[in-house]
Amino acid sequence: MRYLFRDLPDACDNTLAVAERASVTIEFDNDALPEFPIPDEFQGATHKDGANRLLRELPIAARRSVTATT
């Protein structure tokens, strides 16, 4: 990193100082996205057909991941 930011010699030092003061925990198994319920008037064949079309276009590994969580 120091080589990449050699024009800004303090960049790595400052980044390290901030990282040492920060307390961040990232949970990769936890969905932190809020739930957005779809109102009844918007639910129907249109969004389901669109979702199914998009799922068919996903690579197989991603499709398994998406369908396993729903």
JOWO-V180415 format. One record per residue. N is the residue number from 1. OMEGA is omega in whole degrees, -180 to 180 (* if undefined). Layout:
n->N omega->OMEGA
n->N omega->OMEGA
This chain:
n->1 omega->-180
n->2 omega->178
n->3 omega->-179
n->4 omega->-178
n->5 omega->-177
n->6 omega->177
n->7 omega->180
n->8 omega->-171
n->9 omega->-179
n->10 omega->-174
n->11 omega->-179
n->12 omega->179
n->13 omega->180
n->14 omega->178
n->15 omega->178
n->16 omega->180
n->17 omega->178
n->18 omega->-179
n->19 omega->180
n->20 omega->-180
n->21 omega->-177
n->22 omega->176
n->23 omega->-176
n->24 omega->175
n->25 omega->180
n->26 omega->178
n->27 omega->-176
n->28 omega->180
n->29 omega->-174
n->30 omega->174
n->31 omega->-178
n->32 omega->-179
n->33 omega->178
n->34 omega->177
n->35 omega->176
n->36 omega->-179
n->37 omega->179
n->38 omega->179
n->39 omega->-177
n->40 omega->-178
n->41 omega->179
n->42 omega->179
n->43 omega->180
n->44 omega->-175
n->45 omega->-174
n->46 omega->-177
n->47 omega->179
n->48 omega->178
n->49 omega->179
n->50 omega->179
n->51 omega->179
n->52 omega->178
n->53 omega->179
n->54 omega->179
n->55 omega->179
n->56 omega->-178
n->57 omega->-180
n->58 omega->171
n->59 omega->-174
n->60 omega->-179
n->61 omega->179
n->62 omega->180
n->63 omega->179
n->64 omega->-180
n->65 omega->-178
n->66 omega->-176
n->67 omega->179
n->68 omega->-177
n->69 omega->-178
n->70 omega->*
